[in-house]
Amino acid sequence: MPRHFKPDSLKSDLLIPYLLQGLLLITVITLAVLSAWFGDQLQQPVVEPQRVLSRSLLYVIAIVIFPMTNLIRYVQNRLNETMPLSGQAIQKCAKNRYLLTCLISMLLIVSVDSFGLIMFYMGDKTNTLYIFSGLSVLGLVLYRPKLSEYTRLVEALSEQKTQ
């Protein structure tokens, strides 16, 4: 019979993923603000047709990254629940696995922000920079660490250990 964990006791395990999310949010916002303020000197304008093609391609990639991240996160969560325990305590193993899952999904989403920086340095206006930064912030909120996912993982590992 699986042990039932109280969400309050598990919430403290999510401190590192929440700190990573906060750090990445601050990084995205800081890069956008610094680029808008000081980026004019660093811009290397590219001819308009090439810039439009690059922008369109990066928008398509950004649009694909969101559902791909969702799929990867789903697969990782299922693998986390079904992979055998590696001799560690249940909660420590779950904490490490979930941290890796959150880190991968957050890094995939933050890569969208780099598209805005690339386009800005290619000579695009700040609108493109803000759109990609906004998408990145939205993704960080959507793919934040979730207590329900973590609780399900801990309970699945607990059930696995009792079998």
C-alpha positions as CSV (number, residue, x, y, z in Angstrom):
1,M,0.0,0.0,0.0
2,P,1.5,3.3,-1.0
3,R,2.4,6.0,1.6
4,H,0.4,9.2,1.2
5,F,2.6,12.3,1.4
6,K,1.2,15.6,2.6
7,P,1.6,18.4,0.0
8,D,3.0,20.7,2.6
9,S,5.9,18.4,3.3
10,L,6.6,18.0,-0.4
11,K,6.4,21.8,-1.2
12,S,9.8,22.4,0.4
13,D,11.3,20.0,-2.1
14,L,10.3,22.4,-4.9
15,L,12.4,25.3,-3.6
16,I,15.2,24.7,-6.0
17,P,13.0,24.4,-9.1
18,Y,11.1,27.6,-8.1
19,L,14.5,29.4,-7.6
20,L,15.6,28.3,-11.0
21,Q,12.3,29.6,-12.5
22,G,12.8,32.9,-10.7
23,L,16.4,33.2,-11.9
24,L,15.4,32.5,-15.5
25,L,12.5,35.0,-15.3
26,I,14.9,37.7,-14.0
27,T,17.5,36.8,-16.7
28,V,14.9,37.0,-19.5
29,I,13.6,40.4,-18.3
30,T,17.1,41.7,-17.6
31,L,18.3,40.7,-21.1
32,A,15.3,42.4,-22.7
33,V,15.8,45.6,-20.8
34,L,19.6,45.8,-21.3
35,S,19.2,45.1,-25.0
36,A,16.6,47.8,-25.4
37,W,18.7,50.3,-23.5
38,F,22.2,49.5,-24.8
39,G,21.7,47.3,-27.8
40,D,21.6,50.0,-30.4
41,Q,25.4,50.1,-30.4
42,L,25.7,46.4,-30.8
43,Q,23.2,46.0,-33.7
44,Q,24.5,44.7,-36.9
45,P,21.7,45.4,-39.4
46,V,21.1,42.7,-42.0
47,V,19.2,43.4,-45.3
48,E,15.5,43.4,-44.8
49,P,14.5,40.3,-46.9
50,Q,17.0,38.1,-45.0
51,R,15.8,39.5,-41.7
52,V,12.2,38.8,-42.6
53,L,13.0,35.2,-43.5
54,S,15.0,34.7,-40.3
55,R,12.3,36.2,-38.2
56,S,9.6,34.0,-39.8
57,L,11.7,30.9,-39.4
58,L,12.4,31.7,-35.7
59,Y,8.6,32.3,-35.1
60,V,7.9,28.9,-36.6
61,I,10.6,27.3,-34.4
62,A,9.2,29.1,-31.3
63,I,5.7,27.9,-32.1
64,V,7.0,24.3,-32.4
65,I,9.0,24.5,-29.2
66,F,5.9,25.0,-27.0
67,P,4.1,21.8,-27.8
68,M,7.4,19.9,-28.1
69,T,8.3,21.1,-24.6
70,N,4.9,19.9,-23.3
71,L,5.4,16.5,-24.9
72,I,9.0,16.2,-23.6
73,R,7.8,17.1,-20.1
74,Y,5.0,14.6,-20.2
75,V,7.3,11.8,-21.3
76,Q,9.9,12.7,-18.7
77,N,7.2,12.7,-15.9
78,R,6.0,9.3,-17.0
79,L,9.6,7.9,-17.2
80,N,10.3,9.4,-13.7
81,E,7.3,7.5,-12.4
82,T,8.2,4.2,-14.0
83,M,12.0,4.0,-13.9
84,P,13.3,1.8,-11.1
85,L,14.6,3.4,-7.9
86,S,18.3,3.7,-7.7
87,G,18.9,2.9,-4.1
88,Q,18.2,6.4,-2.9
89,A,15.4,7.4,-0.6
90,I,12.1,7.9,-2.4
91,Q,11.8,11.6,-1.8
92,K,15.5,12.3,-2.8
93,C,15.2,10.3,-6.0
94,A,11.9,12.0,-6.8
95,K,13.4,15.4,-6.1
96,N,16.4,14.8,-8.4
97,R,14.2,13.5,-11.2
98,Y,11.7,16.3,-11.0
99,L,14.4,18.9,-10.8
100,L,15.9,17.6,-14.1
101,T,12.4,17.5,-15.7
102,C,11.8,21.2,-14.7
103,L,15.2,22.3,-15.8
104,I,15.0,20.8,-19.2
105,S,11.5,22.3,-19.9
106,M,12.6,25.7,-18.6
107,L,15.8,25.7,-20.7
108,L,13.8,24.8,-23.8
109,I,11.4,27.6,-23.2
110,V,14.1,30.2,-22.4
111,S,15.8,29.4,-25.8
112,V,12.8,31.3,-27.3
113,D,14.2,34.4,-25.7
114,S,17.5,34.0,-27.5
115,F,15.5,34.2,-30.8
116,G,14.5,37.8,-29.9
117,L,18.0,38.7,-29.0
118,I,19.3,37.3,-32.3
119,M,16.7,39.2,-34.3
120,F,17.4,42.4,-32.3
121,Y,21.1,42.2,-33.0
122,M,20.3,41.6,-36.7
123,G,18.6,45.0,-36.8
124,D,15.0,44.3,-35.8
125,K,13.2,46.7,-33.6
126,T,12.5,46.2,-29.9
127,N,9.0,44.8,-30.7
128,T,10.4,41.5,-31.9
129,L,12.7,41.4,-28.8
130,Y,9.7,42.0,-26.5
131,I,7.5,39.4,-28.3
132,F,10.0,36.6,-28.0
133,S,10.8,37.7,-24.4
134,G,7.1,37.7,-23.6
135,L,6.7,34.2,-25.1
136,S,9.6,33.0,-23.0
137,V,8.1,34.4,-19.8
138,L,4.7,32.9,-20.7
139,G,6.4,29.5,-21.2
140,L,8.2,29.8,-17.9
141,V,4.8,30.4,-16.2
142,L,3.1,27.5,-18.1
143,Y,5.9,25.0,-17.5
144,R,6.6,26.0,-13.9
145,P,7.2,23.4,-11.2
146,K,3.9,22.0,-10.2
147,L,3.2,20.4,-6.8
148,S,0.6,18.1,-8.3
149,E,3.1,16.6,-10.7
150,Y,5.7,16.2,-8.0
151,T,3.2,14.6,-5.5
152,R,2.1,12.1,-8.2
153,L,5.8,11.2,-8.8
154,V,6.5,10.7,-5.1
155,E,3.4,8.5,-4.7
156,A,4.2,6.5,-7.8
157,L,7.8,5.8,-6.5
158,S,6.4,5.0,-3.1
159,E,4.0,2.5,-4.6
160,Q,6.9,1.0,-6.6
161,K,9.0,0.5,-3.5
162,T,6.2,-1.3,-1.7
163,Q,5.7,-3.8,-4.5
